[in-house]
Structures are given as C-alpha cells and as structure tokens.
Amino acid sequence: MSTERFLVTGALGCIGSWAVKRLVDEGVPVTTYDLPGDPYRMRIIMDDDAIARVNFQEGDITDEARFEAVVRDNAITHILHLAALQVPFVRANPVLGAKVNVVGSAIVLETVRKLADQVAGLAYASSIAVYGPASDYPPGPLADDAPLDPVTLYGVTKEANEGWGAIYWQDYGVPSVGLRPFFVYGPGRDQGVSSTPTKAMAAAAFGRPYRISFGGTDTYQHADDVARVFIQAARTMPEGAPVYNLGGSLASVDDVVAAITRAVPESAGTITHEEAPLFTPNGAQGTAIEELLGPIAWRPLDEGVKDTIDTLRAANAAGRLDVDRAIG
C-alpha cells in the first residue's frame, strides 16, 4: 500500500469524504482536488489529526493544465473521480453542468492517457440516473444490462461520461471503471434529490419532524460502503471500460421510516414522506460488480440508519456538526 498515492476529485462531498477517511485510515497518501472550500463533511467523520494528513489541492475540474499538474506533481497512482454537479444544480445551470460533469470527466480521462505510465487505476462515478423511471422496465430490481434512458440533464451527462470512457479504451487503450450508485445515505449526505432520507435521520436524531420528499422502492447504500467499493474498483482495474450498478438494501421509503423509528423510538410519527417515487427504477441488482470484486458486504438498512444517527450525534456532541445544515 505504501506505493499507492490516491487522488480524489469531489473529495469535499459525501462519498469523497468517506473515501478520504478510508484511505487515511489505511495509511495511504491521499490528495484531494476541489474548488476552494471547507472540509466540513470530513470533520463529521474524521478528527483533526486525520484531516491534517490529507494533501488538499485546490483547482477547477475544468482546468486541464492544473489538474494534470496536480496528478503529475503528486505522483498519483490511482484516481477516484467523484466531482460533479447534481440533478438540481445541472437543471438550474445546464451549461455549467455540462462543463463540470462532461468536460471535467474528459479532462480526467485525458490526463490518465497522458500519464499512463504513472496512473494505474481510475474509478469514476456514473449514476443510477442514466436509467429511466420504473415504468420503463420490467417489475423488480433493475438488471445490470438494462437499457439506459435518462430523464434528467444530469443523467444525460453521466451517460455521456460512460461513452467517453468506452471510446477512450477503444481509441487509446485507457482503462476505467464506472460505478452507478443508487440512493446513497449517511453522514455528509446533505445535497441532491435523494438526500432527504438522510436528512430525516438527522431530524430524528435531534428531535425534529421531517417529511421525506418522495416515496417508492429503491436501493439504499451507506456512503462508507460506496467509498469502499470505489477504492476496490480503482485497485482492481480490469481491462476495458466496464460500468457497474451497485447493490445495497432494497427498501421502500416506508422501510426507511420504520428503520429510523427503530433507531429513535421517540421519533415515531414525526418522520413522514411523500407518496410519489422519483424518476428512478425500483432498485438495482448490482450483481455484476461482484464478479470483479468478489462478494460485497453492504450493511443492512437498520444497521446503516443506526450508524448514521450515532455518528451524527457523536459529531454534534464534539462540536463538529451543523445540525441545521444536516437537516436542510
């Protein structure tokens, strides 16, 4: 592990913060690449000594020269590319969304092409948003080879990135692994259309009511588990440019509310939800990724909800959590 040097784009986000934590805990040198910002989400899950071991580098993902210089100068061997604007931000500013999500990913791939003798692994975040709503598919969890049919501009940018990855392998022999998280939850998940279950967990933890903004059945994944899979994928690196759905806990929003109530019994009746589902399939199988990585131990929903609530409460007690921000 001492020969590895990871770079994480979007490290100030939720999955990125968990990935940084895992790498620091392993003793792996880790560099981050983000716009200037506060590592607030890292402070929820890491202490100051751990954060001090992170090499924070500022830069715009659309700045090709800067990104390439950071990768080269820090002798980066593995890249986790997580930087992106999420659904509401792309909808609000489509041109910026395309620049960050598509041009940014092209720059990452081009940098890996130029530094092929140095960079051994690249795992990037696609999204379940490359698919359409449940009505587009047969009943049950989505098959790994289901056709793509995005219904948001964000989803279109993620589909484009998968195409860029495929052609960079075809034309230049640049390998990559794309991963499609579904509904990620856990400490630090405070942005995006599917963040409201985590906000409900935070609300219950601190005695506040909350209404989750959607209903339906989906696959839920704790952010720490997702970060672990990204790191494993970057280290494994098959040939080609495969893209995988991720597994997890298949659950309805009623199941999520019930798990919150079991973790915080006094919250009973205070956590509610809308009935209409989001624009996503009814869960995903996520089995093909295990052919690459082996069996993946996704934590059960009840365990993940309790872990989230316990972590948020501990961070608040330590003065490291903004409760209003966590609830939104």
C-alpha positions as CSV (number, residue, x, y, z in Angstrom):
1,M,0.0,0.0,0.0
2,S,2.9,2.4,0.6
3,T,3.5,2.7,-3.2
4,E,-0.1,3.9,-3.8
5,R,-1.0,7.6,-4.0
6,F,-4.7,8.3,-4.4
7,L,-6.3,11.5,-5.8
8,V,-10.0,12.1,-5.0
9,T,-11.9,14.7,-7.0
10,G,-15.0,15.9,-5.3
11,A,-13.5,14.9,-2.0
12,L,-15.4,17.6,-0.1
13,G,-18.6,15.8,-1.0
14,C,-20.2,12.9,0.9
15,I,-18.8,9.8,-0.9
16,G,-15.5,11.7,-1.4
17,S,-15.1,12.4,2.3
18,W,-15.7,8.8,3.2
19,A,-13.2,7.7,0.6
20,V,-10.6,10.1,2.1
21,K,-11.3,8.7,5.5
22,R,-10.8,5.1,4.4
23,L,-7.6,5.9,2.7
24,V,-6.2,7.9,5.6
25,D,-7.2,5.1,8.0
26,E,-5.2,2.7,5.8
27,G,-2.2,5.0,5.8
28,V,-2.4,5.6,2.1
29,P,-1.2,9.1,0.9
30,V,-4.3,10.9,-0.4
31,T,-4.6,14.1,-2.4
32,T,-7.8,15.9,-2.9
33,Y,-8.8,18.1,-5.9
34,D,-11.7,20.6,-5.3
35,L,-12.7,24.2,-5.7
36,P,-11.7,26.1,-2.5
37,G,-14.0,25.0,0.3
38,D,-14.4,23.9,3.9
39,P,-13.8,20.1,4.6
40,Y,-17.0,20.3,6.7
41,R,-18.2,16.8,5.8
42,M,-14.8,15.3,6.7
43,R,-15.0,16.8,10.1
44,I,-18.2,14.9,10.8
45,I,-16.4,11.6,10.4
46,M,-12.7,12.4,10.9
47,D,-10.7,14.0,13.7
48,D,-8.3,16.9,13.1
49,D,-5.2,14.7,13.2
50,A,-6.6,12.6,10.3
51,I,-7.6,15.6,8.3
52,A,-4.1,17.1,8.7
53,R,-2.7,14.1,6.8
54,V,-4.7,15.0,3.7
55,N,-2.9,16.9,0.9
56,F,-5.6,19.4,-0.1
57,Q,-5.1,20.8,-3.6
58,E,-7.4,23.5,-5.0
59,G,-8.5,23.6,-8.6
60,D,-11.3,23.6,-11.0
61,I,-12.1,20.2,-12.7
62,T,-12.5,22.0,-16.0
63,D,-8.9,23.4,-15.7
64,E,-6.9,20.8,-17.7
65,A,-3.4,22.2,-17.1
66,R,-4.0,22.5,-13.3
67,F,-5.5,19.0,-13.0
68,E,-2.7,17.4,-14.9
69,A,-0.1,19.2,-12.9
70,V,-1.5,18.1,-9.6
71,V,-1.7,14.4,-10.8
72,R,1.9,14.5,-12.1
73,D,3.5,16.5,-9.3
74,N,2.0,14.4,-6.6
75,A,2.9,11.1,-8.3
76,I,-0.7,9.9,-8.2
77,T,-1.2,6.2,-9.0
78,H,-5.0,5.9,-8.5
79,I,-7.8,8.4,-9.2
80,L,-11.4,8.4,-7.8
81,H,-13.3,10.8,-9.9
82,L,-16.4,11.9,-7.9
83,A,-16.6,15.6,-8.8
84,A,-19.9,16.5,-10.4
85,L,-22.9,18.9,-10.1
86,Q,-26.0,17.0,-9.0
87,V,-29.5,17.0,-10.5
88,P,-30.9,20.3,-9.2
89,F,-27.7,22.2,-10.0
90,V,-27.5,20.9,-13.6
91,R,-31.1,21.7,-14.1
92,A,-30.5,25.3,-12.8
93,N,-27.4,25.8,-15.0
94,P,-27.2,23.3,-17.8
95,V,-24.1,24.8,-19.5
96,L,-22.1,24.8,-16.3
97,G,-23.4,21.2,-15.6
98,A,-22.1,20.0,-18.9
99,K,-18.7,21.7,-18.3
100,V,-18.2,20.2,-14.9
101,N,-19.8,16.8,-15.5
102,V,-18.7,16.0,-19.0
103,V,-15.7,18.3,-19.8
104,G,-14.3,17.6,-16.3
105,S,-14.5,13.8,-16.9
106,A,-12.9,14.2,-20.3
107,I,-10.0,16.0,-18.7
108,V,-9.6,13.2,-16.1
109,L,-9.5,10.6,-18.9
110,E,-7.1,12.7,-21.0
111,T,-4.8,13.2,-18.0
112,V,-4.8,9.4,-17.4
113,R,-4.0,8.9,-21.1
114,K,-1.0,11.3,-20.9
115,L,0.3,9.8,-17.7
116,A,-0.4,6.2,-18.5
117,D,2.9,5.0,-17.1
118,Q,2.1,6.6,-13.8
119,V,-1.7,6.2,-13.2
120,A,-2.6,2.6,-12.6
121,G,-6.3,2.9,-11.7
122,L,-9.3,5.1,-12.5
123,A,-12.8,4.7,-11.0
124,Y,-15.4,7.3,-11.8
125,A,-18.9,8.0,-10.6
126,S,-21.7,7.5,-13.0
127,S,-25.2,7.3,-11.6
128,I,-28.5,5.4,-11.4
129,A,-29.8,8.5,-13.2
130,V,-28.6,7.0,-16.5
131,Y,-31.8,4.9,-16.3
132,G,-35.4,6.0,-16.6
133,P,-38.3,5.5,-14.3
134,A,-39.6,2.2,-13.1
135,S,-42.4,2.2,-15.7
136,D,-39.7,1.8,-18.4
137,Y,-38.6,-1.6,-17.1
138,P,-40.0,-5.0,-16.0
139,P,-41.0,-5.2,-12.3
140,G,-38.4,-5.8,-9.7
141,P,-34.8,-4.7,-9.3
142,L,-33.1,-3.4,-12.4
143,A,-30.9,-5.9,-14.4
144,D,-27.3,-4.9,-14.8
145,D,-27.7,-4.8,-18.6
146,A,-30.9,-2.8,-18.7
147,P,-31.1,-0.1,-21.4
148,L,-30.1,3.4,-20.5
149,D,-32.9,6.0,-20.7
150,P,-32.1,9.2,-18.6
151,V,-34.8,11.7,-18.0
152,T,-32.7,14.5,-16.5
153,L,-29.9,16.6,-17.9
154,Y,-27.7,15.2,-15.0
155,G,-28.4,11.7,-16.2
156,V,-27.5,12.6,-19.8
157,T,-24.2,13.9,-18.6
158,K,-23.5,10.7,-16.8
159,E,-24.4,8.6,-19.8
160,A,-22.1,10.8,-21.9
161,N,-19.3,10.0,-19.4
162,E,-19.8,6.3,-19.8
163,G,-19.5,6.8,-23.6
164,W,-16.3,8.8,-23.2
165,G,-14.8,6.0,-21.0
166,A,-15.7,3.4,-23.6
167,I,-14.2,5.3,-26.5
168,Y,-11.0,6.2,-24.5
169,W,-10.5,2.5,-24.1
170,Q,-11.3,1.8,-27.8
171,D,-9.1,4.5,-29.3
172,Y,-6.3,4.9,-26.7
173,G,-6.4,1.8,-24.5
174,V,-7.2,3.9,-21.4
175,P,-8.9,1.6,-18.8
176,S,-11.6,2.8,-16.4
177,V,-14.3,1.5,-14.2
178,G,-17.6,3.4,-13.9
179,L,-19.8,2.8,-10.9
180,R,-23.5,3.8,-10.7
181,P,-24.5,4.5,-7.1
182,F,-28.3,4.4,-6.3
183,F,-29.6,6.2,-3.2
184,V,-26.5,7.0,-1.1
185,Y,-27.2,7.9,2.5
186,G,-25.1,8.5,5.6
187,P,-23.3,11.4,7.4
188,G,-22.5,14.1,5.0
189,R,-25.3,13.4,2.6
190,D,-26.9,16.8,2.6
191,Q,-27.3,17.6,-1.1
192,G,-29.2,16.2,-4.1
193,V,-32.7,15.0,-4.8
194,S,-32.2,11.7,-2.9
195,S,-30.6,13.2,0.2
196,T,-33.9,13.6,2.1
197,P,-33.8,10.2,3.8
198,T,-30.5,11.1,5.4
199,K,-32.0,14.5,6.4
200,A,-34.8,12.6,8.0
201,M,-32.3,10.5,10.0
202,A,-30.7,13.7,11.2
203,A,-34.0,15.2,12.1
204,A,-35.0,12.2,14.2
205,A,-31.6,12.2,15.9
206,F,-32.2,15.7,17.2
207,G,-35.9,15.5,17.9
208,R,-37.2,17.4,14.9
209,P,-40.0,16.4,12.5
210,Y,-39.2,15.8,8.8
211,R,-41.0,14.9,5.6
212,I,-39.0,12.8,3.0
213,S,-39.6,14.3,-0.4
214,F,-40.5,11.0,-2.3
215,G,-41.9,7.5,-1.9
216,G,-41.4,4.3,-3.8
217,T,-38.9,1.4,-3.6
218,D,-35.2,1.9,-4.3
219,T,-31.7,0.6,-3.4
220,Y,-30.1,2.3,-0.5
221,Q,-26.3,2.3,0.1
222,H,-24.4,3.7,3.0
223,A,-21.8,6.2,1.8
224,D,-18.9,4.4,3.6
225,D,-19.7,1.2,1.7
226,V,-19.9,3.0,-1.6
227,A,-16.5,4.6,-0.9
228,R,-15.0,1.2,-0.2
229,V,-16.2,-0.2,-3.5
230,F,-14.8,2.8,-5.4
231,I,-11.4,2.2,-3.8
232,Q,-11.5,-1.5,-4.5
233,A,-12.5,-0.9,-8.1
234,A,-9.6,1.5,-8.7
235,R,-7.2,-1.1,-7.3
236,T,-8.6,-4.0,-9.3
237,M,-8.8,-2.4,-12.8
238,P,-9.9,-4.9,-15.3
239,E,-9.2,-4.3,-19.0
240,G,-11.7,-2.2,-20.9
241,A,-14.2,0.4,-19.6
242,P,-16.9,-1.6,-17.8
243,V,-19.7,0.2,-15.9
244,Y,-21.5,-1.4,-13.0
245,N,-24.6,-0.9,-10.9
246,L,-24.1,-1.1,-7.2
247,G,-26.1,-3.3,-4.8
248,G,-27.3,-2.5,-1.3
249,S,-30.6,-2.6,0.6
250,L,-33.7,-2.8,-1.5
251,A,-36.2,-0.9,0.6
252,S,-39.3,1.3,0.3
253,V,-39.4,4.7,1.9
254,D,-41.8,3.1,4.5
255,D,-39.0,0.7,5.3
256,V,-36.6,3.7,5.8
257,V,-39.1,5.4,8.1
258,A,-39.5,2.2,10.1
259,A,-35.7,1.8,10.4
260,I,-35.5,5.4,11.7
261,T,-38.2,4.7,14.2
262,R,-36.5,1.6,15.4
263,A,-33.2,3.6,15.9
264,V,-35.0,6.5,17.6
265,P,-38.3,5.2,19.0
266,E,-39.3,8.7,20.3
267,S,-39.4,9.9,16.7
268,A,-42.5,7.7,15.9
269,G,-45.0,9.6,13.9
270,T,-42.7,12.6,13.3
271,I,-41.0,11.3,10.1
272,T,-43.3,11.1,7.1
273,H,-42.9,11.0,3.3
274,E,-44.5,11.9,0.0
275,E,-46.0,9.1,-2.0
276,A,-44.8,9.8,-5.5
277,P,-41.5,8.0,-6.4
278,L,-38.6,9.7,-8.0
279,F,-37.6,9.2,-11.7
280,T,-35.6,6.0,-10.9
281,P,-36.1,2.3,-11.3
282,N,-37.4,0.1,-8.4
283,G,-33.9,-0.8,-7.2
284,A,-31.0,-2.4,-8.9
285,Q,-29.4,-5.9,-8.7
286,G,-25.8,-4.9,-8.6
287,T,-24.5,-8.4,-9.1
288,A,-22.1,-8.0,-11.9
289,I,-19.7,-5.8,-9.8
290,E,-19.2,-8.8,-7.5
291,E,-17.8,-10.8,-10.5
292,L,-15.0,-8.2,-10.5
293,L,-14.5,-7.5,-6.8
294,G,-15.9,-10.6,-5.1
295,P,-18.7,-10.6,-2.6
296,I,-19.6,-7.1,-1.3
297,A,-20.8,-6.7,2.3
298,W,-23.4,-4.0,2.0
299,R,-24.5,-3.1,5.5
300,P,-28.2,-3.8,6.2
301,L,-30.5,-0.8,6.3
302,D,-31.2,-0.9,10.0
303,E,-27.5,-1.0,10.7
304,G,-26.8,1.8,8.3
305,V,-29.5,4.0,9.7
306,K,-28.3,3.4,13.3
307,D,-24.7,4.1,12.3
308,T,-25.8,7.4,10.7
309,I,-27.7,8.6,13.7
310,D,-24.9,7.5,16.1
311,T,-22.3,9.3,14.0
312,L,-24.3,12.5,13.7
313,R,-25.0,12.6,17.4
314,A,-21.3,12.0,18.3
315,A,-20.2,14.7,15.8
316,N,-22.7,17.1,17.4
317,A,-21.5,16.4,20.9
318,A,-18.0,17.1,19.7
319,G,-19.0,20.4,18.2
320,R,-18.3,19.1,14.6
321,L,-21.8,19.1,13.2
322,D,-24.1,21.9,11.9
323,V,-27.4,20.4,12.8
324,D,-29.4,22.9,10.7
325,R,-27.3,22.1,7.6
326,A,-27.6,18.3,8.2
327,I,-31.4,18.6,8.2
328,G,-31.6,21.2,5.5
